[in-house]
Amino acid sequence: MEELVFRDAEVVDGTGEPSYRADVVVDGGRVVSIVKEAAAAGCQRPAARREVDAEGLALAPGFIDMHAHSDLALLRDPDHSAKAAQGVTLEVVGQDGLSYAPVDDRTLGEVRRAIAGWNGPGDDVDFDWRSVGEYLDRLDRGIAVNAAYLIPQGTVRALAVGWEDREATPAELERMRRLVAEGMEQGAVGMSSGLTYTPGMYAADAELTELCRVVAGYGGYYCPHHRSYGAGALEAYREMVALTREAGCPLHLAHATMNFGVNKGRAPELLALLDDALAAGADITLDTYPYTPGSTTLVALLPSWASEGGPEETLRRLADEESAERIRHHLEVTGSDGCHGVPVEWETIEISGVGDPSLSEYVGRTVLESARLRGESPWTVARRLLLTDRLAPSILQHVGHEENVRAIMRHGVHTGGSDGILQGAKPHPRAYGTFPHYLGHYVRELGVLSLEECVAHLTSRPAARLRLPDRGRVREGYRADLVLFDPATVAAGSTFAAPRTLPTGIPYVLVDGRFVIEDGRRTDVLAGRAVRRTPV
């Protein structure tokens, strides 16, 4: 007898086609039988050792988070309810060009300092890996949900070139090509870049094109955080389209937004650019989160020259009065490349987390608010935070536009990604709420997408980009990564005031046929594993 049957579920199968009522049987980690309209047809109903009454509930494939920052959280937090409770059964990590493999001892220390605001310092993690394959092997020991990995181009450049703003030598470029090839051979699904983050931003298009050729040769895709989401956004999107077409590499645009005042209402221009490229044969997808504010680190706003040489050099420049004044001028007057070419508006920069508990009074306030409370300039406050907290502060950046968010999520190549930073006392609520917020707010309340369309965006479309032949749909023979939710009540519990609140209306989540969420509560099951690239 099979293990489990979901009785009378409304199956939203991930294809975008109309839902249907069925009994769905799970055994051995896979969907083994789907009996449509079993009760109405009067046929013999499938039996199993356990039955879940799914009357009034939707059964969908598990959601795929195409842009996650859980690289260390998956290891340090076996519970990982931030994602499991949303119905996420697969996360794609290694994002924005900076992560923890491949590294050597020097690079690992530099990367840990550089992205402490994303993932914490990692003092509670045993970094017993150096290669991509070793990191994936570490995930295979058991994690809450599945994870796929993108080779971080910035980390690769730090390893081969360093943190200097210069062209790679032919030998260094060849080493980067080998590192990317090794990572793909070891199971990575593609390569990411953070082209407003050092040192990845120092790579010219020709260098990126060569690395993308390697990725394409292994059937992977390129996922850039491109060079501007602000003043030069459309040019930056166009650059990535042209670069990947030259390399013959599929393109997945990370958190594809149009932000800052200069881009208000301009999403149709982006979508027209993408439609033209798609019509010409380009292979493009994108992900977004369903919120207007962004989230990153405070140090990321600095001009790129201030971060050349690595985190210690950044701190040295911040401590030097002359250099600090140059940084301030670039931020507040010129518009630094780290702030997407737009002069910083301190009233939009909210501190969401700090590493030093003594600085907690800054959390939840904008830099401008803290400056006014102290009778100081905003730059004085920001500089103090960066120096005292050694570049660790994370921020919310309130620079988005709702009309752009809605327009982009409707597009046919759109997928969902939380871009969720789990660090800090007051993280962005997208870390805990992205997927139920799509289903509750944008489907049920606003009708921006139908339920079937939205589920397809969150399941089969990302599975296709990841080249996963047996995930992303409720179909016989497919893996039983499943979520059972109530379309009438599903909602994000997280808010900007209470960002770590778990969602409602998602009583059951299965990874590999095992309950990680049961009756609305996290179990102790660690069924997640590394999902490696499917060979070409």
Salt bridges, closest charged atoms under 4 A:
ASP8 OD1 - ARG21 NE 3.70
ASP8 OD1 - ARG45 NH2 2.62
ASP23 OD2 - ARG7 NH1 2.89
ASP23 OD1 - ARG45 NH2 2.84
GLU51 OE1 - ARG7 NH2 2.83
GLU55 OE1 - ARG21 NH2 2.47
ASP65 OD2 - LYS83 NZ 2.89
GLU91 OE1 - HIS80 NE2 2.85
GLU91 OE2 - LYS83 NZ 2.52
ASP96 OD2 - HIS67 NE2 3.30
ASP96 OD2 - HIS69 NE2 3.12
ASP96 OD1 - HIS225 ND1 3.56
ASP96 OD1 - HIS255 NE2 3.32
ASP105 OD1 - ARG130 NH2 2.94
GLU110 OE1 - ARG106 NH1 2.88
ASP123 OD1 - ARG112 NH2 3.12
ASP124 OD2 - ARG76 NE 3.08
ASP128 OD1 - ARG138 NH1 2.73
ASP128 OD2 - ARG141 NH2 2.79
ASP137 OD1 - ARG532 NH2 2.85
ASP140 OD2 - ARG532 NH1 2.72
GLU172 OE2 - ARG166 NH2 2.74
GLU174 OE1 - ARG177 NE 3.67
ASP205 OD1 - ARG227 NH2 3.23
GLU207 OE2 - ARG157 NE 2.87
GLU210 OE1 - ARG177 NH1 3.31
GLU210 OE2 - ARG213 NE 3.11
GLU239 OE2 - ARG227 NE 2.79
GLU246 OE2 - ARG213 NH2 3.38
GLU269 OE2 - ARG266 NE 2.92
ASP275 OD1 - HIS411 NE2 2.68
ASP283 OD1 - ARG465 NH2 2.71
ASP287 OD2 - HIS252 NE2 2.79
GLU312 OE2 - ARG113 NE 3.47
GLU312 OE2 - ARG390 NH2 2.62
GLU313 OE1 - ARG316 NE 3.10
GLU321 OE2 - ARG383 NH2 3.14
GLU325 OE2 - ARG328 NH2 2.75
GLU332 OE1 - ARG328 NH1 2.80
GLU350 OE1 - HIS398 NE2 2.83
GLU350 OE2 - LYS426 NZ 2.59
GLU361 OE1 - ARG374 NH2 2.43
GLU376 OE2 - ARG384 NH2 2.53
GLU402 OE2 - ARG406 NE 2.81
GLU403 OE2 - LYS264 NZ 3.27
ASP419 OD1 - HIS67 NE2 3.13
ASP419 OD1 - HIS69 NE2 2.98
ASP419 OD2 - ARG430 NH2 2.96
GLU445 OE1 - HIS441 ND1 2.79
ASP470 OD2 - ARG30 NH1 3.08
ASP470 OD2 - ARG479 NE 3.32
ASP481 OD2 - ARG471 NH1 2.64
ASP512 OD1 - ARG479 NH1 3.85
GLU518 OE2 - ARG50 NH1 2.48
